[in-house]
Amino acid sequence: MAGARVVLDTNVVVSAHLKGDGLERFVCDLALAGEFRLFVSRRILSEYRGVLGRPKFLLTRSQLARTMALIQKKARLVEPNTRLSITWDEDDNKFLECAEAANADFLVTGNKRHFPKTWGQTRIVTAKKLLLLWSV
């Protein structure tokens, strides 16, 4: 399981910032430490930046800049060449596109109902499920 290829939904990254002792934070920390291979696309980075920058999340500009710099340094950037229309929320398709381009093992989300159970070789899982699989 070490070295699994993962894509993180924005809700996982936001939860990691809001709840420092939560499972999402642990998954993000493992990904940033290299235990998982984190993959992003430009569209995902843009969404991370936009959502984390919302005033309700209370991140300062410097905190946001540090977070984004760390993600960009640690993640592998892929450029999906296929546009999908699979999810009922059109904005969620970018995560499946990234997972497909990265040959990801897992797409980690807090909203599994927004996605199919799998997409190609990618399993759609919660942070809890990923950690259960990782610890085996």
DSSP file with accessible surface (Angstrom, degrees, kcal/mol):
  #  RESIDUE AA STRUCTURE BP1 BP2  ACC     N-H-->O    O-->H-N    N-H-->O    O-->H-N    TCO  KAPPA ALPHA  PHI   PSI    X-CA   Y-CA   Z-CA
    1    1 A M    >         0   0   80      0, 0.0     3,-1.9     0, 0.0   133,-0.1   0.000 360.0 360.0 360.0 -29.2    0.0    0.0    0.0
    2    2 A A  T 3   +     0   0   73      1,-0.3    34,-0.2   132,-0.1    33,-0.1  -0.383 360.0  26.6 -58.6 138.0    3.0    2.3    0.5
    3    3 A G  T 3  S+     0   0   22     32,-3.4    -1,-0.3     1,-0.2    33,-0.2   0.530  84.5 160.9  83.9   6.4    3.4    4.4   -2.6
    4    4 A A    <   -     0   0    8     -3,-1.9    33,-3.1    31,-0.4     2,-0.5  -0.296  44.2-116.8 -58.9 144.1   -0.2    4.1   -3.6
    5    5 A R  E     -a   37   0A  56     98,-0.2   101,-2.1    31,-0.2   100,-2.0  -0.765  42.4-178.4 -87.4 123.7   -1.2    6.7   -6.1
    6    6 A V  E     -ab  38 106A   0     31,-3.1    33,-2.5    -2,-0.5     2,-0.4  -0.930  25.8-161.5-129.6 149.9   -3.9    9.0   -4.7
    7    7 A V  E     - b   0 107A   0     99,-1.8   101,-2.9    -2,-0.3     2,-0.5  -0.988  20.8-145.8-121.3 133.2   -6.0   12.0   -5.7
    8    8 A L  E     - b   0 108A   4     31,-0.5   101,-0.2    -2,-0.4    99,-0.0  -0.907   9.4-133.7-107.0 124.0   -7.6   14.1   -2.9
    9    9 A D    >>  -     0   0    4     99,-2.9     4,-1.4    -2,-0.5     3,-1.3  -0.346  29.7-110.9 -63.8 152.3  -10.9   15.7   -3.3
   10   10 A T  H 3> S+     0   0    6      1,-0.3     4,-2.8     2,-0.2     5,-0.3   0.864 116.3  63.0 -57.1 -35.9  -11.0   19.3   -2.2
   11   11 A N  H 3> S+     0   0   36      1,-0.2     4,-2.2     2,-0.2    -1,-0.3   0.830 101.6  52.0 -63.5 -27.2  -13.3   18.4    0.8
   12   12 A V  H <> S+     0   0    1     -3,-1.3     4,-2.2    96,-0.3    -1,-0.2   0.928 110.7  46.7 -71.5 -43.8  -10.4   16.2    2.2
   13   13 A V  H  X S+     0   0    5     -4,-1.4     4,-1.3     2,-0.2    -2,-0.2   0.921 114.4  47.4 -65.5 -41.5   -7.9   19.1    1.9
   14   14 A V  H >X S+     0   0   13     -4,-2.8     4,-2.0     1,-0.2     3,-0.5   0.942 111.2  50.5 -65.0 -46.7  -10.3   21.5    3.5
   15   15 A S  H 3X S+     0   0   41     -4,-2.2     4,-2.5    -5,-0.3    -1,-0.2   0.880 105.1  58.2 -59.1 -37.2  -11.2   19.1    6.3
   16   16 A A  H 3< S+     0   0    3     -4,-2.2    -1,-0.2     1,-0.2    -2,-0.2   0.869 109.9  44.0 -61.3 -34.7   -7.5   18.6    6.9
   17   17 A H  H << S+     0   0   65     -4,-1.3     3,-0.2    -3,-0.5    -1,-0.2   0.834 116.5  45.3 -78.3 -32.7   -7.1   22.3    7.6
   18   18 A L  H  < S+     0   0  104     -4,-2.0     2,-0.5     1,-0.3    -2,-0.2   0.785 119.2  38.0 -82.8 -29.0  -10.2   22.6    9.7
   19   19 A K    ><  -     0   0  124     -4,-2.5     3,-1.8    -5,-0.2     6,-0.4  -0.843  64.5-172.3-129.3  94.2   -9.6   19.5   11.9
   20   20 A G  T 3  S+     0   0   50     -2,-0.5    -1,-0.1     1,-0.3    -4,-0.1   0.666  86.7  43.3 -63.1 -18.6   -6.0   19.1   12.8
   21   21 A D  T 3  S+     0   0  140      4,-0.1    -1,-0.3     5,-0.0     2,-0.1   0.224  92.1 113.1-112.4  16.9   -6.5   15.7   14.4
   22   22 A G  S <> S-     0   0    7     -3,-1.8     4,-1.8    -7,-0.2     5,-0.1  -0.306  79.0-109.5 -87.2 169.4   -8.9   14.2   11.9
   23   23 A L  H  > S+     0   0   81      1,-0.2     4,-2.5     2,-0.2     5,-0.2   0.853 117.9  57.5 -64.9 -35.5   -8.5   11.3    9.5
   24   24 A E  H  > S+     0   0   49      1,-0.2     4,-2.6     2,-0.2    -1,-0.2   0.902 105.3  51.1 -63.4 -38.0   -8.3   13.7    6.5
   25   25 A R  H  > S+     0   0   90     -6,-0.4     4,-2.9     2,-0.2    -1,-0.2   0.917 109.3  50.6 -64.0 -41.8   -5.4   15.5    8.1
   26   26 A F  H  X S+     0   0   91     -4,-1.8     4,-2.6     2,-0.2    -2,-0.2   0.926 110.8  48.6 -62.7 -43.8   -3.6   12.2    8.6
   27   27 A V  H  X S+     0   0    0     -4,-2.5     4,-2.5     2,-0.2    -2,-0.2   0.936 113.0  47.6 -61.8 -45.8   -4.2   11.2    4.9
   28   28 A C  H  X S+     0   0   13     -4,-2.6     4,-3.0     1,-0.2     5,-0.2   0.927 111.8  50.2 -61.9 -43.9   -2.9   14.6    3.8
   29   29 A D  H  X S+     0   0   75     -4,-2.9     4,-1.8     1,-0.2    -1,-0.2   0.910 111.2  48.6 -61.4 -42.3    0.1   14.4    6.0
   30   30 A L  H  <>S+     0   0   20     -4,-2.6     5,-2.2     2,-0.2     6,-0.9   0.905 112.8  48.2 -63.6 -41.2    0.9   10.9    4.7
   31   31 A A  H ><5S+     0   0    4     -4,-2.5     3,-1.1     1,-0.2     7,-0.4   0.931 112.9  46.9 -65.5 -43.5    0.6   12.1    1.1
   32   32 A L  H 3<5S+     0   0   32     -4,-3.0    -1,-0.2     1,-0.3    -2,-0.2   0.788 109.9  54.6 -71.1 -24.2    2.7   15.2    1.7
   33   33 A A  T 3<5S-     0   0   84     -4,-1.8    -1,-0.3    -5,-0.2    -2,-0.2   0.521 119.8-110.2 -83.8  -7.0    5.3   13.0    3.5
   34   34 A G  T < 5S+     0   0   52     -3,-1.1    -3,-0.2    -4,-0.4    -2,-0.1   0.488  86.1 120.9  93.2   3.2    5.5   10.7    0.4
   35   35 A E  S   <S+     0   0   66     -5,-2.2   -32,-3.4    -6,-0.2   -31,-0.4   0.877  86.5  28.9 -65.5 -37.6    3.8    7.6    2.0
   36   36 A F  S    S-     0   0    1     -6,-0.9     2,-0.8   -33,-0.2    -2,-0.3  -0.892  92.2-118.5-112.6 152.8    1.2    8.0   -0.8
   37   37 A R  E     -a    5   0A  88    -33,-3.1   -31,-3.1    -2,-0.3     2,-0.4  -0.849  32.9-150.1 -93.6 110.8    2.0    9.5   -4.2
   38   38 A L  E     -a    6   0A   4     -2,-0.8    38,-2.9    -7,-0.4     2,-0.4  -0.674  12.2-166.9 -86.6 133.4   -0.3   12.5   -4.5
   39   39 A F  E     +e   76   0B   9    -33,-2.5   -31,-0.5    -2,-0.4     2,-0.3  -0.950  10.5 169.0-122.8 141.7   -1.5   13.6   -8.0
   40   40 A V  E     -e   77   0B   3     36,-2.2    38,-2.8    -2,-0.4     2,-0.3  -0.922  20.2-144.9-139.6 164.1   -3.1   16.9   -9.0
   41   41 A S     >  -     0   0    3     -2,-0.3     4,-2.6    36,-0.2     5,-0.2  -0.794  37.0-103.4-119.8 169.5   -4.1   18.7  -12.1
   42   42 A R  H  > S+     0   0  148     36,-0.4     4,-2.3    -2,-0.3     5,-0.2   0.898 123.3  53.2 -60.0 -39.2   -4.1   22.4  -12.7
   43   43 A R  H  > S+     0   0   71      2,-0.2     4,-2.0     1,-0.2    -1,-0.2   0.888 109.3  48.3 -65.2 -37.1   -7.8   22.5  -12.3
   44   44 A I  H  > S+     0   0    0      2,-0.2     4,-3.0     1,-0.2     5,-0.2   0.941 110.5  50.8 -68.5 -44.8   -7.6   20.7   -9.0
   45   45 A L  H  X S+     0   0   12     -4,-2.6     4,-2.5     1,-0.2    -2,-0.2   0.912 109.7  51.5 -58.1 -41.7   -4.9   23.1   -7.8
   46   46 A S  H  X S+     0   0   72     -4,-2.3     4,-2.6    -5,-0.2    -1,-0.2   0.911 111.0  47.2 -62.4 -41.6   -7.1   26.0   -8.8
   47   47 A E  H  X S+     0   0   40     -4,-2.0     4,-2.9     2,-0.2     5,-0.4   0.928 110.5  51.9 -67.3 -43.8  -10.0   24.6   -6.9
   48   48 A Y  H  X S+     0   0    1     -4,-3.0     4,-2.7     1,-0.2     5,-0.3   0.949 113.2  45.6 -53.2 -50.9   -7.9   24.0   -3.8
   49   49 A R  H  X S+     0   0   99     -4,-2.5     4,-1.5    -5,-0.2    -2,-0.2   0.926 114.9  46.8 -60.8 -46.3   -6.7   27.6   -3.9
   50   50 A G  H  < S+     0   0   46     -4,-2.6     4,-0.2    -5,-0.2    -1,-0.2   0.915 116.9  41.5 -65.0 -44.6  -10.1   29.0   -4.4
   51   51 A V  H >< S+     0   0   17     -4,-2.9     3,-1.7     1,-0.2     6,-0.2   0.946 115.4  48.3 -72.7 -46.4  -11.9   27.0   -1.7
   52   52 A L  H 3< S+     0   0    2     -4,-2.7     7,-0.4    -5,-0.4    -1,-0.2   0.806 107.3  59.7 -63.5 -25.7   -9.2   27.3    0.9
   53   53 A G  T 3< S+     0   0   39     -4,-1.5    -1,-0.3    -5,-0.3    -2,-0.2   0.514  76.1 118.6 -81.1  -3.8   -9.1   31.1    0.2
   54   54 A R  S X  S-     0   0  121     -3,-1.7     3,-2.0    -4,-0.2     5,-0.4  -0.402  73.4-124.4 -64.0 138.1  -12.7   31.6    1.1
   55   55 A P  G >  S+     0   0  117      0, 0.0     3,-1.8     0, 0.0    -1,-0.1   0.822 105.3  67.8 -54.3 -32.6  -13.0   34.0    4.1
   56   56 A K  G 3  S+     0   0  148      1,-0.3    -2,-0.1     2,-0.1    -4,-0.1   0.734  94.7  57.2 -64.7 -18.9  -15.1   31.4    6.1
   57   57 A F  G <  S-     0   0   35     -3,-2.0    -1,-0.3    -6,-0.2    -3,-0.1   0.538  97.1-142.6 -90.4  -7.7  -12.0   29.2    6.4
   58   58 A L    <   +     0   0  149     -3,-1.8     2,-0.4    -4,-0.4    -2,-0.1   0.714  41.7 153.7  59.3  27.2   -9.9   32.0    8.1
   59   59 A L        -     0   0   40     -5,-0.4    -1,-0.2    -7,-0.4    -2,-0.1  -0.745  40.6-130.3 -84.8 133.3   -6.6   31.1    6.4
   60   60 A T     >  -     0   0   71     -2,-0.4     4,-2.7     1,-0.1     5,-0.2  -0.351  25.9-106.1 -72.0 166.0   -4.3   34.1    6.0
   61   61 A R  H  > S+     0   0  228      1,-0.2     4,-2.6     2,-0.2     5,-0.2   0.893 122.9  50.0 -59.8 -40.0   -2.8   34.8    2.7
   62   62 A S  H  > S+     0   0   65      2,-0.2     4,-2.5     1,-0.2    -1,-0.2   0.894 109.9  49.9 -70.0 -36.3    0.6   33.5    3.9
   63   63 A Q  H  > S+     0   0   70      2,-0.2     4,-2.5     1,-0.2    -2,-0.2   0.929 113.2  47.0 -63.8 -44.0   -1.0   30.3    5.3
   64   64 A L  H  X S+     0   0   30     -4,-2.7     4,-2.8     2,-0.2     5,-0.2   0.930 112.1  49.9 -63.0 -43.8   -2.7   29.7    1.9
   65   65 A A  H  X S+     0   0   62     -4,-2.6     4,-2.5    -5,-0.2    -2,-0.2   0.916 112.1  47.7 -62.7 -42.2    0.5   30.5    0.0
   66   66 A R  H  X S+     0   0  151     -4,-2.5     4,-2.4     2,-0.2    -1,-0.2   0.915 112.5  49.4 -64.7 -43.1    2.5   28.0    2.2
   67   67 A T  H  X S+     0   0   24     -4,-2.5     4,-2.5     2,-0.2    -2,-0.2   0.949 113.6  45.0 -60.8 -48.5   -0.2   25.3    1.8
   68   68 A M  H  X S+     0   0    6     -4,-2.8     4,-2.7     1,-0.2     5,-0.2   0.897 112.2  52.0 -66.0 -38.5   -0.3   25.7   -1.9
   69   69 A A  H  X S+     0   0   57     -4,-2.5     4,-2.2    -5,-0.2    -1,-0.2   0.915 110.7  48.6 -63.7 -40.9    3.5   25.8   -2.2
   70   70 A L  H  X S+     0   0   76     -4,-2.4     4,-2.4     2,-0.2     5,-0.3   0.938 112.6  47.3 -65.1 -45.2    3.8   22.6   -0.2
   71   71 A I  H  X S+     0   0   10     -4,-2.5     4,-2.9     1,-0.2    -2,-0.2   0.945 113.4  48.2 -61.1 -46.3    1.1   20.8   -2.3
   72   72 A Q  H  < S+     0   0   98     -4,-2.7    -1,-0.2     1,-0.2    -2,-0.2   0.863 113.1  48.7 -65.5 -32.2    2.7   21.9   -5.5
   73   73 A K  H  < S+     0   0  167     -4,-2.2    -1,-0.2    -5,-0.2    -2,-0.2   0.892 121.0  33.9 -71.9 -39.8    6.2   20.8   -4.3
   74   74 A K  H  < S+     0   0   91     -4,-2.4   -36,-0.3    -5,-0.2    -2,-0.2   0.766 104.7  78.5 -90.6 -28.3    5.0   17.3   -3.1
   75   75 A A  S  < S-     0   0   13     -4,-2.9     2,-0.5    -5,-0.3   -36,-0.2  -0.462  75.9-124.9 -84.2 156.1    2.3   16.5   -5.7
   76   76 A R  E     -e   39   0B 119    -38,-2.9   -36,-2.2    -2,-0.1     2,-0.4  -0.896  25.6-135.5 -98.8 126.8    2.9   15.2   -9.2
   77   77 A L  E     -e   40   0B  82     -2,-0.5     2,-0.3   -38,-0.2   -36,-0.2  -0.682  24.6-178.1 -86.8 127.6    1.1   17.3  -11.8
   78   78 A V        -     0   0   24    -38,-2.8   -36,-0.4    -2,-0.4    24,-0.1  -0.912  20.4-144.5-119.7 153.8   -0.8   15.5  -14.5
   79   79 A E        -     0   0  108     -2,-0.3   -38,-0.1   -38,-0.1    -2,-0.0  -0.893  19.5-142.6-118.5  98.4   -2.6   17.0  -17.4
   80   80 A P        -     0   0   26      0, 0.0    18,-0.1     0, 0.0    17,-0.1  -0.321  10.0-164.4 -58.8 139.3   -5.7   15.0  -18.2
   81   81 A N        +     0   0  154     16,-0.2     2,-0.4     1,-0.0    16,-0.0   0.328  69.0  70.0-106.5   5.7   -6.4   14.8  -21.9
   82   82 A T        -     0   0   56     15,-0.1     2,-0.5     2,-0.0    19,-0.1  -0.986  68.0-148.2-125.5 132.9   -9.9   13.6  -21.6
   83   83 A R        -     0   0  180     -2,-0.4     2,-0.3     2,-0.0    11,-0.1  -0.888  23.0-159.0 -97.1 127.0  -12.9   15.6  -20.3
   84   84 A L        -     0   0   21     -2,-0.5     9,-0.1     9,-0.1     2,-0.1  -0.717  22.8-167.3-105.1 157.4  -15.4   13.4  -18.5
   85   85 A S        +     0   0   91     -2,-0.3     5,-0.1     1,-0.1    -2,-0.0  -0.587  50.4 117.6-138.0  70.6  -19.1   13.9  -17.7
   86   86 A I        +     0   0   73      4,-0.1     2,-0.1     3,-0.1     4,-0.1   0.792  55.0  67.8-105.8 -44.4  -19.7   11.1  -15.2
   87   87 A T  S    S-     0   0   10      2,-0.2     6,-0.1     3,-0.1    28,-0.1  -0.478  76.5-128.0 -85.5 155.3  -20.7   12.8  -11.9
   88   88 A W  S    S+     0   0  184     26,-0.4     2,-0.8     1,-0.1    -1,-0.1   0.794 103.7  64.6 -71.3 -25.8  -23.9   14.7  -11.4
   89   89 A D  S >> S-     0   0   51     25,-0.3     3,-2.4     1,-0.2     4,-0.5  -0.865  79.6-153.7 -97.1 106.7  -21.9   17.6  -10.1
   90   90 A E  G >4 S+     0   0  105     -2,-0.8     3,-1.2     1,-0.3     4,-0.4   0.813  90.4  63.3 -52.8 -32.7  -19.9   18.7  -13.1
   91   91 A D  G >4 S+     0   0   92      1,-0.2     3,-0.6     2,-0.2    -1,-0.3   0.743  94.7  61.6 -65.8 -22.8  -17.1   20.1  -10.9
   92   92 A D  G X> S+     0   0   10     -3,-2.4     3,-1.3     1,-0.2     4,-1.0   0.699  83.1  79.0 -78.2 -17.4  -16.4   16.7   -9.5
   93   93 A N  H <X S+     0   0    1     -3,-1.2     4,-2.6    -4,-0.5     3,-0.2   0.830  79.8  68.6 -61.3 -29.7  -15.4   15.3  -12.9
   94   94 A K  H <> S+     0   0    9     -3,-0.6     4,-2.1    -4,-0.4    -1,-0.3   0.818  96.7  54.0 -60.8 -28.6  -11.9   16.9  -12.7
   95   95 A F  H <> S+     0   0    0     -3,-1.3     4,-2.5    -4,-0.2    -1,-0.2   0.898 109.8  45.7 -73.8 -38.8  -11.0   14.5   -9.9
   96   96 A L  H  X S+     0   0    0     -4,-1.0     4,-2.6    -3,-0.2    -2,-0.2   0.891 112.1  52.8 -67.3 -38.6  -11.9   11.5  -12.0
   97   97 A E  H  X S+     0   0    7     -4,-2.6     4,-2.4     2,-0.2    -2,-0.2   0.928 111.9  45.0 -61.4 -44.3  -10.0   13.0  -15.0
   98   98 A C  H  X S+     0   0    0     -4,-2.1     4,-2.4     2,-0.2    -2,-0.2   0.926 112.0  51.8 -65.3 -44.8   -7.0   13.4  -12.8
   99   99 A A  H  X>S+     0   0    0     -4,-2.5     5,-2.6     1,-0.2     4,-0.6   0.911 111.5  47.7 -59.3 -41.7   -7.3    9.9  -11.3
  100  100 A E  H ><5S+     0   0   74     -4,-2.6     3,-0.9     1,-0.2    -1,-0.2   0.937 112.7  47.2 -64.7 -47.3   -7.5    8.5  -14.8
  101  101 A A  H 3<5S+     0   0   42     -4,-2.4    -1,-0.2     1,-0.2    -2,-0.2   0.835 117.2  44.1 -64.5 -31.2   -4.5   10.5  -16.1
  102  102 A A  H 3<5S-     0   0    1     -4,-2.4    -1,-0.2    -5,-0.2    -2,-0.2   0.484 103.7-127.1 -90.4  -4.3   -2.5    9.5  -13.0
  103  103 A N  T <<5 -     0   0   92     -3,-0.9   -98,-0.2    -4,-0.6    -3,-0.2   0.932  44.2-166.1  52.5  44.8   -3.5    5.8  -13.1
  104  104 A A      < -     0   0    0     -5,-2.6   -98,-0.2    -6,-0.2    -1,-0.1  -0.312  29.3-152.8 -67.5 145.8   -4.5    6.5   -9.5
  105  105 A D  S    S+     0   0   55   -100,-2.0    18,-2.6     1,-0.2     2,-0.4   0.810  80.4  21.6 -80.7 -34.5   -5.2    3.7   -7.1
  106  106 A F  E     -bc   6 123A  16   -101,-2.1   -99,-1.8    16,-0.2     2,-0.5  -0.996  51.5-159.9-141.0 142.2   -7.5    5.8   -4.9
  107  107 A L  E     -bc   7 124A   0     16,-2.3    18,-2.5    -2,-0.4     2,-0.5  -0.995  27.4-152.0-112.5 118.4   -9.6    8.9   -5.1
  108  108 A V  E     +bc   8 125A   0   -101,-2.9   -99,-2.9    -2,-0.5     2,-0.3  -0.849  27.3 154.8-100.5 125.6  -10.2   10.0   -1.5
  109  109 A T        -     0   0    1     16,-2.4     3,-0.3    -2,-0.5    18,-0.2  -0.975  48.6-143.5-146.3 155.5  -13.4   12.0   -0.8
  110  110 A G  S    S+     0   0   42     -2,-0.3     2,-0.2     1,-0.2     3,-0.1   0.394 100.7  60.7 -92.9  -2.5  -15.8   12.8    1.9
  111  111 A N    >   +     0   0   46      1,-0.1     3,-2.2     2,-0.0     4,-0.3  -0.521  55.9 159.2-124.5  63.6  -18.6   12.7   -0.6
  112  112 A K  G >  S+     0   0   96      1,-0.3     3,-2.0    -3,-0.3    -1,-0.1   0.823  70.6  68.3 -57.7 -30.0  -18.6    9.1   -2.0
  113  113 A R  G 3  S+     0   0  186      1,-0.3    -1,-0.3    -3,-0.1     4,-0.1   0.702  91.6  62.1 -65.5 -16.5  -22.2    9.5   -3.1
  114  114 A H  G <  S+     0   0   23     -3,-2.2   -26,-0.4   -27,-0.1   -25,-0.3   0.600 106.5  49.8 -80.3 -11.5  -21.0   12.1   -5.7
  115  115 A F  S <  S-     0   0   18     -3,-2.0     4,-0.1    -4,-0.3   -22,-0.0  -0.848  88.7-101.7-125.9 160.6  -18.8    9.5   -7.5
  116  116 A P        -     0   0   42      0, 0.0     8,-0.1     0, 0.0     3,-0.1  -0.291  43.6-107.2 -68.7 167.4  -19.1    5.9   -8.8
  117  117 A K  S    S+     0   0  179      1,-0.2     7,-2.4     6,-0.1     2,-0.3   0.848  99.9   5.2 -66.7 -33.8  -17.6    3.2   -6.6
  118  118 A T  E     -D  123   0A  77      5,-0.2     2,-0.4   -12,-0.0     5,-0.2  -0.965  57.6-157.4-142.1 160.8  -14.7    2.9   -9.0
  119  119 A W  E >  S-D  122   0A  61      3,-2.6     3,-2.4    -2,-0.3     2,-0.2  -0.893  71.5 -52.1-140.7 106.3  -13.4    4.5  -12.1
  120  120 A G  T 3  S-     0   0   71     -2,-0.4    -1,-0.1     1,-0.3   -20,-0.0  -0.440 125.1 -18.1  61.2-126.2  -11.2    2.3  -14.2
  121  121 A Q  T 3  S+     0   0  110     -2,-0.2     2,-0.5    -3,-0.1    -1,-0.3   0.506 116.8 105.2 -86.1  -3.9   -8.6    1.0  -11.7
  122  122 A T  E <   - D   0 119A   2     -3,-2.4    -3,-2.6   -16,-0.1     2,-0.4  -0.674  58.4-152.3 -87.3 125.5   -9.3    3.8   -9.2
  123  123 A R  E     -cD 106 118A 104    -18,-2.6   -16,-2.3    -2,-0.5     2,-0.6  -0.797  12.8-137.6 -91.4 134.1  -11.3    3.0   -6.1
  124  124 A I  E     +c  107   0A   6     -7,-2.4     2,-0.3    -2,-0.4   -16,-0.2  -0.848  40.3 160.7 -93.5 118.0  -13.3    5.9   -4.6
  125  125 A V  E     -c  108   0A   3    -18,-2.5   -16,-2.4    -2,-0.6     2,-0.1  -0.908  39.2-113.7-136.3 161.7  -12.8    5.8   -0.8
  126  126 A T     >  -     0   0   49     -2,-0.3     4,-2.4   -18,-0.2     5,-0.2  -0.452  40.5-104.7 -83.5 168.4  -13.1    7.9    2.3
  127  127 A A  H  > S+     0   0    2      1,-0.2     4,-2.5     2,-0.2     5,-0.2   0.910 122.9  54.5 -59.9 -40.9  -10.1    8.8    4.3
  128  128 A K  H  > S+     0   0  133      1,-0.2     4,-2.3     2,-0.2    -1,-0.2   0.931 108.6  47.1 -60.2 -46.1  -11.1    6.2    6.9
  129  129 A K  H  > S+     0   0   83      2,-0.2     4,-2.5     1,-0.2     5,-0.2   0.917 110.9  51.8 -64.6 -42.0  -11.2    3.4    4.3
  130  130 A L  H  X S+     0   0    0     -4,-2.4     4,-2.5     1,-0.2    -1,-0.2   0.938 110.9  47.9 -60.9 -42.4   -7.9    4.5    2.8
  131  131 A L  H  X S+     0   0   17     -4,-2.5     4,-2.1     1,-0.2    -1,-0.2   0.871 109.6  52.9 -68.3 -35.4   -6.2    4.4    6.3
  132  132 A L  H  < S+     0   0   95     -4,-2.3     4,-0.5    -5,-0.2    -1,-0.2   0.924 112.9  43.9 -63.4 -43.1   -7.8    1.0    7.0
  133  133 A L  H >< S+     0   0   44     -4,-2.5     3,-0.8     1,-0.2    -2,-0.2   0.882 113.0  52.6 -67.3 -38.7   -6.3   -0.4    3.8
  134  134 A W  H 3< S+     0   0   67     -4,-2.5    -2,-0.2     1,-0.2    -1,-0.2   0.866 106.4  53.0 -65.7 -35.3   -3.0    1.3    4.4
  135  135 A S  T 3<        0   0   84     -4,-2.1    -1,-0.2    -5,-0.2    -2,-0.2   0.560 360.0 360.0 -82.3  -5.5   -2.6   -0.2    7.9
  136  136 A V    <         0   0  154     -3,-0.8    -3,-0.0    -4,-0.5    -4,-0.0  -0.442 360.0 360.0 -77.9 360.0   -3.2   -3.8    6.8
